[in-house]
Amino acid sequence: MTDPVDQIRAVHRAIQKLADEKAGMHGDRLQCKRGCSACCMDGLTVFEVEADRILADFDGVDLGAPSLNGCVFLGEQGECRIYASRPYVCRTQGLPLRWFDDEAQPPTEYRDICELNLVLGPG
């Protein structure tokens, strides 16, 4: 049986590949960079297996409540201290995303993008 932490690492690699492709398509307008933590203030949650990965990758890390400045994993300069092991939601935050709810009547299209990435207009 495969270790769940290894499985989530594989899922994160696949998500990161797709996120990198999306970022490549829109790279000239994305403002996301080290220290930008605007997306880290949303009260995001992670799956238990993702928390297990963080604990496995960062011995002794505190998974306590978010700080007043956002995510518990933000450093003093707004950098992600667990960047290599960050959850899927963090890997896709800020990117221009589009999805459909086919069960809605009528089917509904949704879009999401960080407001900071709208600087150059829609892509």
Beta strands, then each sheet from edge to edge (+ up, - down):
strand 1: 97-101
strand 2: 108-112
sheet 1: 1+ 2-
end
